[in-house]
Amino acid sequence: MIEALAFYLFAGITVFSGFMVISSKNPVHSVLFLILAFFNSAGLFVLLGAEFLAMILVVVYVGAVAVLFLFVVMMLDINFTELRQGVLQYLPIGALIGIVLALELVFVVTSGAFDPASLGAAVQHATPAVNDVNNTDALGRLIYTDYIYVFQAAGLVLFVAMVGAIVLTHRRRAGVKRQDIGEQLARTAGDAIEVKSVESGKGI
């Protein structure tokens, strides 16, 4: 009974936070609701017995990604007037995507995919129960044995995305001063100091 109440509490707050992330007009409020959604998702993982995933969700996403989003949003000079003006031109595309997602959810719910009997049978067939292995050990064995190639491919995709973001951010732009470490280290006292002979009474 207590687990059911905790599930509905965490799930309800997660759904509400997710809705507020996309509906809040203030980007800072959206990031704060995103952090709340992460915390409640971690609570759902704990209820499922996946305490390692819950810890990773809190430490990585809340402690790093969401806080980074918050700092970036707070440093941006956002023009809310232009932001509101561009909403109507994307409304048809957003409505189409929303209709497609709604139809997919209706199909999943009505197709019996959430049947507890079939779900339990599928889980038992896919992964045999191991009683003497904790959650972290079982997850590591599963990732680095059965799904090692998929895991490495996902890491490669993230690495390429990171390199692409760095290249786009550090492109050469006219009128922007950049730091050159090699030029600074090669600088001598003769380059930094220039001695001029100024006649008396003609100085600054």
C-alpha positions in Angstrom: 0.0 0.0 0.0 2.8 2.4 0.9 4.7 1.5 -2.3 1.6 2.2 -4.4 1.1 5.6 -2.8 4.8 6.5 -3.3 4.6 5.4 -6.9 1.5 7.5 -7.6 3.1 10.5 -5.8 6.4 10.3 -7.6 4.7 9.6 -11.0 2.2 12.4 -10.6 4.9 15.0 -9.7 7.1 13.8 -12.6 4.3 14.2 -15.1 3.4 17.6 -13.7 7.0 18.7 -13.7 7.5 17.5 -17.3 4.4 19.5 -18.4 5.7 22.6 -16.6 9.1 22.3 -18.3 7.5 22.8 -21.7 4.8 25.2 -20.7 6.7 27.7 -18.4 7.3 31.0 -20.1 10.4 31.6 -18.0 13.4 29.4 -19.0 14.8 29.4 -15.5 11.5 28.0 -14.1 11.6 25.3 -16.9 15.1 24.2 -15.7 13.9 24.1 -12.1 10.9 21.9 -13.0 13.3 19.7 -15.0 15.4 19.2 -11.8 12.2 18.3 -9.9 11.3 15.8 -12.6 14.8 14.2 -12.3 14.4 13.8 -8.5 11.1 12.2 -8.8 12.3 9.9 -11.6 15.1 8.8 -9.3 12.4 8.0 -6.7 10.7 5.8 -9.2 13.9 4.0 -9.9 14.4 3.3 -6.2 10.9 1.8 -6.0 11.9 -0.5 -8.9 15.0 -1.6 -7.0 17.4 0.1 -9.4 19.2 2.2 -6.8 22.3 2.6 -9.0 20.3 4.2 -11.8 18.6 6.5 -9.2 22.0 7.6 -7.9 23.3 8.2 -11.4 20.2 10.2 -12.3 20.7 12.5 -9.3 24.4 12.9 -9.5 24.9 13.2 -13.2 21.7 14.9 -14.4 20.8 17.0 -11.4 24.3 17.7 -10.2 25.8 18.5 -13.6 23.5 18.7 -16.6 20.5 20.5 -15.1 22.7 22.9 -13.1 24.6 23.6 -16.3 21.4 24.3 -18.1 20.4 26.7 -15.3 23.7 28.7 -15.5 23.5 28.9 -19.3 19.9 30.1 -19.2 20.6 32.7 -16.5 23.6 34.1 -18.5 21.6 34.4 -21.8 20.1 37.7 -22.7 16.8 36.3 -23.9 14.3 38.6 -25.7 11.0 37.3 -24.5 9.1 39.5 -26.9 10.7 37.9 -29.9 10.3 34.5 -28.3 6.5 34.9 -28.0 6.2 36.2 -31.6 7.8 33.1 -33.1 5.4 30.7 -31.3 2.6 30.9 -33.8 4.6 29.9 -36.9 5.7 26.7 -35.2 2.2 25.9 -33.9 1.1 23.6 -36.8 4.3 21.5 -36.6 4.0 21.3 -32.8 0.3 20.3 -33.1 1.2 17.6 -35.6 3.9 16.1 -33.4 1.5 16.2 -30.4 -1.2 14.4 -32.3 1.3 11.7 -33.5 2.6 11.2 -29.9 -1.0 11.0 -28.6 -1.9 8.3 -31.2 1.2 6.3 -30.3 0.3 6.4 -26.6 -3.2 5.3 -27.3 -1.9 2.5 -29.4 0.5 1.3 -26.7 -2.1 1.5 -23.9 -4.8 -0.4 -25.9 -2.5 -3.0 -27.4 -2.0 -4.8 -24.1 1.7 -3.9 -23.8 1.2 -3.1 -20.1 -0.3 -6.5 -19.3 1.5 -7.5 -16.0 1.4 -11.2 -16.9 3.0 -10.8 -20.4 5.5 -8.3 -19.0 6.6 -10.6 -16.2 7.0 -13.5 -18.6 9.1 -11.4 -21.0 11.3 -10.2 -18.2 11.9 -13.7 -16.8 12.6 -14.9 -20.3 15.1 -12.1 -21.1 17.0 -11.9 -17.9 17.1 -14.8 -15.4 16.9 -13.9 -11.8 20.1 -13.6 -9.9 19.7 -13.5 -6.1 23.3 -13.2 -5.0 24.2 -10.2 -7.3 23.4 -6.6 -6.3 21.9 -4.1 -8.7 25.1 -2.4 -9.7 26.9 -5.7 -10.4 24.0 -7.1 -12.4 23.8 -3.9 -14.5 27.5 -3.9 -15.2 27.5 -7.5 -16.3 24.5 -6.9 -18.6 26.0 -3.8 -20.2 29.6 -5.0 -20.6 28.6 -8.5 -21.8 25.4 -8.7 -23.8 25.2 -5.0 -24.9 28.9 -4.0 -25.0 28.8 -3.1 -28.8 25.7 -1.0 -28.4 27.2 0.7 -25.3 30.4 1.5 -27.2 28.4 2.8 -30.2 26.4 5.1 -27.9 29.6 6.4 -26.4 31.0 7.1 -29.9 27.8 9.0 -30.9 28.1 11.1 -27.8 31.8 11.7 -28.4 31.1 12.9 -32.0 28.3 15.2 -30.7 30.7 16.7 -28.2 33.4 17.3 -30.8 30.9 18.9 -33.1 29.7 21.2 -30.4 33.3 22.3 -29.6 34.0 22.9 -33.3 30.9 25.0 -33.7 31.6 27.0 -30.6 35.3 27.7 -31.2 35.0 28.8 -34.9 37.0 31.8 -36.0 35.0 35.0 -36.0 36.1 38.4 -37.2 36.5 41.1 -34.5 36.8 38.6 -31.6 40.1 38.5 -29.7 41.3 35.0 -29.0 44.0 33.8 -26.6 47.1 32.2 -28.2 49.1 30.3 -25.6 52.1 29.8 -27.9 52.4 33.5 -28.7 52.2 34.4 -25.1 54.9 31.9 -24.1 57.2 33.1 -26.9 56.9 36.8 -25.8 60.1 38.3 -24.5 60.9 41.4 -22.4 61.9 43.2 -25.6 58.4 42.6 -27.1 56.6 43.8 -23.9 58.7 46.9 -23.1 59.6 49.7 -25.5 61.9 52.4 -24.3 61.5 55.8 -26.0 63.5 58.9 -25.6 61.2 61.8 -25.0 62.4 65.4 -25.0 61.9 67.5 -21.9 58.6 69.3 -22.0 57.1 67.3 -24.9 55.8 64.3 -22.9 52.2 63.4 -22.4 
